[in-house]
Amino acid sequence: YFVWYFCLLPFVLPASSIPVRKGLKLFAAWAGSQAMWLAAAGALEMLGINTFLYIWAAGLIFFGVNIVCMRTLMTHHCNAPVLNSDGSMALLRSSNHQGDYCPETLTNSRSKKRS
């Protein structure tokens, strides 16, 4: 139940301008925070050790890392249609100096809104 949303990444990542290095850092933080939670939960479930406080703290950290990941995905995402009206994939290209990964028409309208 930690990875159900991975199936959505093929639809989100093509419209994202997250640098690879930043993406890898986010994934490492996410995997590390999940490992902390799973270690504490495993100790409780398999070994019977009282780790409720650690699970709570790891849950807060995991939640915070997920918030950072979602915020980063949303700030680096272009809200453009994935499919054209005929069902073919929409072509996205980077044409903005700010690194937005959007079709040219959306990039122009977005830069006007920011002014």
Buried (B, 14 or more C-beta within 10 A) or exposed (E): EEEEEEEEEEEBBBBBBBEEEEBEEBEEBBEEBBEBBBBBBEBBEEEEEEBEEBBEBBBEBBEEBBEBBEEBBEEBBBEBEEEEEEEEEEEBEEEBEEEBBBBEEBBEEBBEEEE
